[in-house]
Amino acid sequence: MTASLASVAYLGATILFILCLGGLSNQETSRRGNLYGIVGMAIAVLATIFGPQVTSAGLPYIIGAMAVGAVIGLVAARRVQMTQMPELVALMHSLVGLAAVLVGYANFIDPAVSVGLTPAEHTIHVIEMYVGVLIGAVTFSGSIIAFGKLSGKIGGKPLLLPARHWINLAGLVVVVWFGYRFVVAQTPGEAMLAMVVMTVIALLFGVHMVMAIGGADMPVVVSMLNSYSGWAAAATGFMLNNDLLIVVGALVGSSGAILSYIMCNAMNRNFLSVIAGGFGSDGGTPKPAAGGAQPAGEVTPISAAETAELLKDAKDVIIVPGYGMAVAQAQHTVFEITKALRERGVKVRFGIHPVAGRMPGHMNVLLAEAKVPYDIVFEMDELNEDFPDADVAMVIGANDIVNPAAQDDPTSPIAGMPVLEVWKARNSIVMKRSMASGYAGVDNPLFYKDNNRMLFGDAKKMLDEVLTALKG
């Protein structure tokens, strides 16, 4: 394949990737968007393999590496549950970061890369390598920690070291200083020392940054790491002089940054406060905010049979899914209940909070997998005004996103966070295993309201009993 033909193929792949992002912005077009992305990636890979930069001697190594990667990808796709998608996404982000680090070191070691470059071009290329490895190392280690937190291997409580901001600032100063030493280095050994020191600091910074971020901010973290992985890919493109990687990396990086901004708005948090950390889980022990009022009243339990009766008598039902539904893998039962209610003439809709679950769009993915119709799934802003007209608001394994303290208690850690106002429905039913607080570690006054009922137990088991009662 000639260089011109490869460039045309890259241009076609770029257009398909843009169409992919456009398609993924809407549930009804998401399948088509995924197809565009698959075709675009296939074209990009083939254009790279058969392009002028790959010799016949290197072709067997590339094909072998692709075969190994394909096997790993297929096995992971078959074995990973839908509930494990957040940690899988974080793990994939780490691989992008690792690739950027390895490409940076390969460029540094390969003397042929700098042949024919003018002094100015050489300086630019050296800076590209340094910045690429820096972004890649932060992305790699930060994504590994995010994977640990999302999979439960690392606790969700933020790790806040004394003077952590000064530590980060000191690390940044050292990285900038060694960056200067890397650019002006006279010997390979001096440059390698600067690169290694920077890599170690970047890896430690990635660990420290994500460890300091609380469990409640994990959806933002996943989105943020998605952005970082995009910029790491763009940096790799600059190092390899590959236009497609630069464009695609910029697309992913910018879209991830925009999504992070949307996530922060949905939590009434600014991006810097998320990075600063400190808002997270304390292990599930309910705690009111300091100075805040203790929730008053008694919890009123309800049985599955009584829940079914409430649903039978309702004309308008709004279901709010949360991470508890994902853990219990109850989305298919939820669909069956939805189907049974709609056959009875009940109006059923789903309310989705932007940060429900452990990654952006987590609940949408689960409901789509269960074949819940797209036209009854609404975002929080589209549905919040309708709760006063709803007969039943059913909360399945969600907590922080339906917490009225966000509006009523200015001292609460989640004060000002937009939430789904389920307590305004005539009746609300909250499904939980226990009275433990949510991922933010904040108690929920919703549980004690007069119109609220608590359906305790495993969501899948309880919903199966509700479905049986409905059909009976």
C-alpha positions in Angstrom: 0.0 0.0 0.0 1.4 3.4 -1.0 1.7 6.3 1.4 -1.0 8.2 -0.4 -3.5 5.3 -0.2 -2.7 4.8 3.5 -3.4 8.5 4.0 -6.8 8.2 2.3 -7.6 5.1 4.4 -6.7 7.1 7.5 -9.0 9.9 6.4 -11.8 7.5 5.9 -11.2 5.9 9.3 -11.2 9.4 10.9 -14.6 10.2 9.4 -16.0 6.9 10.6 -14.7 7.6 14.2 -16.4 11.0 14.1 -19.7 9.3 13.0 -19.1 6.8 15.8 -19.0 9.5 18.4 -22.1 11.1 16.9 -24.0 7.8 17.0 -23.0 7.0 20.5 -24.6 10.3 21.7 -28.1 8.8 21.3 -29.4 5.4 22.5 -31.3 4.7 19.3 -28.3 5.3 17.1 -25.7 3.7 19.4 -25.6 0.4 17.6 -24.9 2.2 14.3 -22.3 4.3 16.0 -20.6 1.2 17.3 -20.6 -0.3 13.8 -19.0 2.8 12.4 -16.3 2.5 15.1 -15.6 -1.1 14.3 -15.3 -0.5 10.6 -13.1 2.5 11.1 -10.8 0.6 13.4 -10.6 -2.3 11.0 -9.6 0.1 8.2 -7.0 1.9 10.4 -5.4 -1.4 11.4 -5.2 -2.8 7.9 -3.9 0.5 6.5 -1.2 0.5 9.2 -0.2 -3.2 8.7 0.0 -2.9 4.9 1.3 0.7 4.9 4.8 1.8 3.9 6.1 2.0 7.5 5.8 -1.8 8.1 8.3 -4.0 6.3 7.8 -7.6 5.4 10.3 -8.6 8.1 8.2 -6.9 10.8 4.9 -8.3 9.6 5.0 -11.6 11.4 5.6 -9.9 14.7 2.7 -7.6 14.2 0.3 -10.4 13.2 1.5 -12.5 16.2 0.9 -9.6 18.6 -2.6 -9.0 17.0 -3.4 -12.7 17.4 -2.5 -12.6 21.1 -4.5 -9.4 21.7 -7.5 -10.8 19.8 -7.6 -13.9 21.9 -7.3 -11.9 25.1 -10.1 -9.6 23.9 -12.4 -12.4 22.9 -12.0 -14.2 26.2 -12.5 -11.0 28.2 -15.6 -10.1 26.2 -17.2 -13.6 26.9 -16.2 -13.8 30.5 -16.7 -10.3 31.8 -20.2 -9.6 33.3 -22.0 -6.4 32.5 -21.6 -5.5 36.1 -17.8 -5.6 35.6 -17.8 -3.2 32.7 -16.6 -0.2 34.7 -13.4 -2.0 35.9 -12.9 -3.4 32.4 -13.0 0.1 30.9 -10.5 1.3 33.5 -8.2 -1.6 32.7 -8.3 -0.8 29.0 -7.4 2.8 29.8 -4.4 1.5 31.6 -3.3 -0.4 28.5 -3.5 2.8 26.4 -1.3 4.6 28.9 1.2 1.7 29.0 1.4 1.7 25.2 2.3 5.4 25.3 5.0 4.8 27.8 6.5 1.9 25.8 6.4 3.8 22.5 8.1 6.8 24.2 10.9 4.6 25.4 11.2 2.8 22.1 11.5 6.2 20.3 14.1 7.3 22.8 16.2 4.2 22.3 16.0 4.1 18.5 18.7 6.3 17.1 17.2 6.2 13.6 14.2 8.3 14.8 16.4 11.5 15.1 18.2 11.0 11.8 17.8 14.0 9.4 16.0 16.2 11.9 17.1 19.9 12.3 18.0 21.0 15.8 14.5 22.6 16.3 12.8 19.5 15.0 14.9 17.3 17.3 13.9 19.5 20.3 10.2 19.2 19.5 10.5 15.5 19.0 12.3 15.1 22.4 9.6 17.1 24.1 6.9 14.9 22.4 8.6 11.8 23.9 8.9 13.3 27.3 5.3 14.5 27.5 3.9 11.3 25.9 5.6 9.1 28.5 4.4 11.5 31.3 0.8 11.3 30.2 1.0 7.6 29.6 2.5 6.8 33.0 -0.1 8.9 34.9 -2.9 7.2 32.8 -1.5 3.7 33.4 -1.0 3.8 37.2 -4.2 5.9 37.8 -6.3 3.4 35.7 -4.8 0.5 37.6 -5.9 2.1 40.9 -9.3 2.9 39.5 -9.7 -0.7 38.4 -8.9 -1.8 42.0 -11.4 0.6 43.5 -14.2 -0.3 41.0 -13.6 -4.1 41.5 -13.6 -3.8 45.3 -9.9 -4.8 45.6 -9.1 -1.3 47.0 -11.5 0.5 49.3 -13.5 3.4 48.1 -12.5 5.7 51.0 -10.1 8.4 49.8 -6.5 8.3 51.0 -5.6 11.8 52.0 -1.9 12.2 52.8 -0.8 15.2 54.9 0.3 18.1 52.7 -0.8 16.1 49.6 -1.2 19.2 47.5 2.4 20.3 48.3 3.6 16.8 47.5 1.9 17.0 44.1 3.3 20.5 43.5 6.8 19.3 44.4 6.4 16.3 42.0 5.4 18.7 39.2 8.4 21.0 39.8 10.8 17.9 39.7 9.1 16.7 36.5 9.5 20.1 34.8 13.2 20.3 36.0 14.0 16.9 34.7 12.2 17.7 31.5 14.6 20.6 30.9 17.5 18.3 31.7 16.1 15.7 29.2 15.9 18.3 26.4 19.5 19.7 27.0 21.1 16.3 27.8 24.5 15.8 26.2 24.7 12.0 26.7 22.2 9.2 26.4 22.8 8.2 30.0 21.9 11.7 31.3 18.7 11.7 29.2 17.8 8.2 30.3 18.2 9.2 34.0 15.8 12.2 33.5 13.3 10.0 31.6 13.3 7.3 34.3 13.0 9.8 37.2 10.0 11.4 35.5 8.4 8.1 34.8 8.6 7.0 38.4 7.2 10.3 39.6 4.4 10.1 37.0 3.5 6.6 38.1 3.4 7.6 41.8 1.3 10.7 40.9 -1.2 8.6 39.1 -1.5 6.3 42.1 -1.7 9.2 44.6 -4.2 11.2 42.5 -6.8 8.4 42.2 -6.3 7.0 45.7 -7.2 10.5 47.0 -10.5 10.5 45.0 -13.4 9.1 46.9 -15.7 6.3 45.8 -18.6 8.6 45.1 -16.5 10.5 42.4 -15.6 7.3 40.5 -17.8 8.0 37.5 -15.9 11.2 37.0 -12.6 9.4 37.5 -13.5 6.9 34.7 -14.5 9.7 32.4 -11.3 11.6 33.3 -9.1 8.6 32.6 -10.9 8.2 29.3 -9.8 11.7 28.5 -6.2 11.0 29.6 -6.0 7.9 27.5 -7.1 9.9 24.5 -4.3 12.5 25.1 -1.9 9.6 25.6 -2.9 8.2 22.2 -2.5 11.6 20.6 1.0 11.9 22.2 1.8 8.5 20.7 0.7 9.7 17.3 3.1 12.6 17.5 6.0 10.3 18.5 5.2 7.9 15.6 4.3 10.7 13.1 0.9 9.1 12.7 -1.9 11.5 11.8 -4.7 9.1 12.6 -3.5 8.5 16.2 -3.3 12.2 16.7 -6.8 12.9 15.4 -8.4 10.0 17.2 -6.5 10.7 20.4 -7.7 14.3 20.3 -11.3 13.2 19.7 -11.2 10.8 22.6 -9.4 13.2 24.9 -11.7 16.2 24.2 -14.9 14.1 24.4 -13.7 12.6 27.7 -13.0 16.1 29.0 -16.5 17.3 28.0 -18.0 14.2 29.6 -16.0 14.8 32.8 -17.4 18.4 32.9 -21.0 17.0 32.5 -20.4 14.5 35.3 -19.0 17.2 37.6 -22.1 19.4 36.9 -24.3 16.4 37.7 -22.7 16.2 41.1 -22.4 19.9 41.7 -18.7 19.5 41.9 -15.9 21.3 40.0 -13.2 19.3 38.3 -10.4 20.6 40.6 -12.3 19.6 43.7 -12.6 16.0 42.3 -8.9 15.9 41.6 -8.2 17.3 45.1 -10.2 14.3 46.4 -11.7 13.9 49.9 -15.3 13.1 49.0 -16.0 9.3 49.1 -17.0 6.3 51.1 -16.3 5.5 54.7 -17.1 1.9 54.3 -20.9 2.1 54.2 -21.5 3.4 57.7 -24.3 5.9 57.7 -23.2 9.4 58.8 -24.9 12.7 58.6 -22.9 15.7 57.7 -21.1 17.5 60.6 -23.6 19.9 62.1 -26.4 18.4 60.0 -29.7 17.2 61.5 -30.1 13.5 62.2 -32.8 12.0 60.0 -36.0 11.8 62.0 -38.7 9.1 62.0 -39.0 5.4 61.6 -38.3 3.2 58.7 -41.4 1.4 57.3 -40.7 -1.9 55.7 -42.8 -3.4 52.9 -43.0 -7.0 51.5 -42.7 -8.0 47.9 -46.4 -8.9 47.7 -47.4 -5.5 49.1 -45.1 -3.9 46.6 -46.8 -5.8 43.8 -50.2 -4.5 45.0 -49.0 -0.9 45.0 -47.7 -1.4 41.5 -51.0 -3.0 40.3 -53.0 -0.1 41.7 -50.7 2.6 40.1 -51.3 4.4 36.9 -47.9 6.1 36.7 -44.7 4.4 37.8 -41.1 5.8 37.7 -38.2 3.4 38.2 -34.8 4.7 39.3 -32.1 2.1 38.9 -28.7 2.3 40.7 -25.6 0.2 41.2 -27.5 -2.2 43.4 -29.4 -3.4 40.4 -26.1 -3.9 38.6 -24.6 -5.9 41.4 -27.7 -8.1 41.7 -27.9 -8.5 37.9 -31.6 -7.7 38.2 -32.1 -5.7 35.0 -33.8 -8.6 33.1 -36.4 -9.0 36.0 -36.9 -5.3 35.9 -37.8 -5.5 32.2 -40.2 -8.3 32.9 -41.9 -6.2 35.6 -42.0 -3.3 33.2 -43.6 -5.5 30.5 -46.2 -6.8 32.9 -47.1 -3.4 34.1 -47.4 -1.9 30.6 -49.7 -4.8 29.6 -51.9 -3.7 32.5 -52.0 -0.2 31.1 -49.6 1.3 33.6 -47.4 4.1 32.4 -43.8 3.1 33.2 -40.7 5.2 32.8 -37.1 5.1 34.0 -35.2 8.0 35.5 -31.4 7.9 35.0 -29.0 10.1 37.0 -25.9 11.0 35.0 -23.6 9.5 37.7 -25.7 6.4 38.6 -23.5 3.4 38.8 -19.7 3.3 38.5 -19.2 4.8 35.1 -21.0 7.2 32.7 -24.0 5.5 31.1 -23.7 2.5 33.3 -27.5 2.2 33.8 -28.3 2.9 30.2 -26.1 0.0 29.2 -27.7 -2.5 31.6 -31.2 -1.5 30.6 -30.4 -1.7 26.9 -29.0 -5.2 27.5 -32.3 -6.2 29.1 -34.2 -4.9 26.0 -35.9 -2.0 27.9 -37.4 0.3 25.2 -35.3 3.4 24.6 -38.4 5.7 24.5 -39.2 5.1 28.2 -35.7 5.8 29.5 -35.2 9.4 30.5 -32.4 11.6 31.9 -32.9 13.2 35.3 -33.6 16.7 33.9 -36.3 15.3 31.6 -38.2 13.5 34.4 -37.7 15.4 37.7 -40.8 17.5 37.2 -43.0 14.5 36.8 -42.5 12.9 40.2 -45.4 14.7 41.9 -47.8 13.1 39.3 -46.3 9.6 39.8 -48.2 7.0 41.9 -45.1 5.0 42.7 -41.4 5.8 42.5 -39.4 2.6 42.7 -35.7 3.0 43.6 -33.6 -0.1 42.9 -30.2 -0.1 44.7 -29.6 3.7 44.4 -28.9 6.0 47.4 -26.9 9.2 46.9 -28.7 10.1 43.6 -32.1 10.2 45.4 -31.0 11.8 48.7 -33.1 14.8 49.6 -30.3 16.1 51.9 -28.7 17.4 48.7 -31.5 20.0 48.6 -32.5 20.3 52.3 -29.3 20.2 54.2 -26.7 22.9 53.3 -24.1 21.2 55.6 -24.3 17.8 53.8 -21.3 16.7 51.8 -23.6 16.3 48.8 -25.4 19.7 49.3 -26.4 21.2 45.9 -25.9 18.0 44.0 -28.8 17.5 41.5 -30.9 14.4 42.5 -33.9 12.6 41.4 -36.8 13.8 43.5 -38.5 10.5 44.2 -39.9 11.6 47.6 -42.4 13.8 45.7 -44.2 10.8 44.3 -47.3 9.6 46.2 -45.4 6.5 47.3 -41.7 5.7 47.0 -40.2 2.2 47.5 -36.5 1.9 48.1 -34.9 -1.5 47.5 -31.8 -2.1 49.5 -30.0 -5.0 51.3 -29.7 -3.0 54.5 -29.7 0.5 56.0 -26.1 1.1 55.0 -25.3 4.4 53.4 -24.4 4.8 49.7 -21.0 5.2 48.2 -20.7 8.8 49.4 -21.1 7.5 53.0 -24.0 9.9 53.7 -27.2 8.9 55.4 -30.4 9.3 53.5 -33.5 11.1 55.0 -35.6 9.5 52.2 -35.7 6.3 54.2 -37.6 7.9 57.0 -40.3 9.8 55.1 -43.9 9.0 55.7 -44.6 8.1 52.1 -41.5 5.9 51.7 -41.3 2.1 52.2 -38.2 0.0 52.4 -38.1 -3.4 50.5 -35.0 -5.1 52.1 -33.2 -8.0 50.5 -31.3 -9.0 47.4 -32.7 -6.9 44.5 -32.9 -9.9 42.1 -34.7 -12.1 44.7 -37.1 -9.4 45.8 -37.9 -8.4 42.2 -38.6 -12.0 41.3 -41.1 -12.2 44.1 -42.7 -9.0 43.0 -42.9 -10.3 39.4 -44.5 -13.5 40.6 -47.1 -11.6 42.7 -47.8 -9.3 39.7 -48.5 -12.3 37.4 -50.4 -14.1 40.1 
